[in-house]
Amino acid sequence: MPQRAMDWLEQAKKDLEQAKSSKETEHHEWSCFISQQASEKAVKALHLSKGQQAWGHTVAKLLGELPEDVRPYQELIEKARVLDSFYVPTRYPNGHPEGAPFEHFGPLQSKEAIQYASEIIEFVSDKMARKEGS
């Protein structure tokens, strides 16, 4: 079976570009969601690069399940928890007591989501580059 870790990481980076584009067009709910998705794909890339399968959509959990030699600092896991909070309510009207998702997310949330996703992708990229350079 071919190694697909870099495919996952490259898609994560492309998704982050889409999150930035969605922010610029004021689709903040999508910016937040795709930031979460970019992070999830990046962390799954790191799992794959370590020869592991990773299941689920909770980025904080996926980070916590990484092998000890690439496990992140706690603050990054906390940032992942923020991203995880965007997984459902950014897409479904029943994720909030009332109103459509776009009414609940604005530039503050999308800026934070993009920042946190960028940090996770940078963390993963660094760990994967070290592995390749070993």
N, C-alpha and C positions, 0 to 999 in steps of 0.2 A: 504494500500500500504506500503511495507516495506521501511525502511530508507536506502537509497543507498549512502549516502554521503561518508562513509568510502571506498566503492568500487571505487568511483571516485578518492578519494585521493590516494589510494593504486596504482591505474593505473597511476596516474600522477607521482608517485615516480618511478614506473617501466619504464615509458616513459623517465624519466630523465636518468635512467641507460642506456637506448638505445642511448640517445643523447651523452652521454660520450663515449660509444662504437663507435658510428659513427665518433666522433672526432678522436679517436685513429686510426681508419682505413682510415682517411683522406676523409671521406664523409661529409665534412663540411656543405654542403647545407642541408643535412638530419639532421645533428646535430642541425642546427639553426631551421629548421622546427619543429622537434620533441620537442625542448625546448619550442617553442611557444605552441605546443599542450599540453605538460605537464603542463604548466602554466594555460592554458585554463581549463583543467580538474580539477586542484586544486581549482581554483576560483569557478568553478561550484559546487564543493564539498562543499565549504563554504556556497554558496547560499542554497544548499539543506539542510545543517545542520541547517540553519535558517528557514527552511520551505518554501523556495522560489524556483520558477522555474527560470532558467537563460537560455536565448536564445542568439544565436549569437556566433561569433568567435573572437571578438575584446576584448582582455584581459583587456586593459585599461578601456574600457567601462564597462565591467563586474565588475571590481574592483570598479569603481565609483558608480555602482548601488547597492553596498552592503549596508546593514543597517548601520546607523551611529555608532552603538556600535562596529562594526568590520571593519569599513572603514579604509583603509590604509593611510599612510602618502603620500604626493604628489610625493616624489622621487620614491616610488615604482610604482606609476602609470606611471611616466615617463619611468621607466625601462620596464614596460609592453608595452609602445608604441614602444620601440626598438624591442621587441619580435614580436609585431604585424606587423612590417615591413618585417618580414621573412615569413609571411603566404603564399603569392603567388609567389614571385620571386624565392624562393628556389626550386620550383617544376616545373615551366613552362618556357620554352625557350622564350616565348613572354613577360616575365616579365622584360626583359632588351632589349635595342635597338639591341643588337647582342650577340651571344655566348650562350652556354648552362649554366644552373644554376650552375653547379659545377665549372665553370670558374670564377664565381663572388664571391664565398665565400671561406674563408680560415680559418686558425687556430685562427686568431684574432677575427673574427666574432663568431666562434663556442665557443671559450672560454668565450666571453662576454654573449652569449646566455645562456650557461649553468650556468654561475654565476647568471644572472638575474632570470632564472627559479628556481634555487635553493633558492634564496631569497624569491620568491613568494611562493614556496611550504613550506618553513620554516614559513613564515607569516601565511599561511593558517593552517598549522599543529598546530601552537601555539594557534590560535584562536579557533580551534576545540577542542583542549585539554582542554582549559579553560572552554568551554561550557560543556564538559563531566564531568569536575571536579566540576561544580557549584552545 
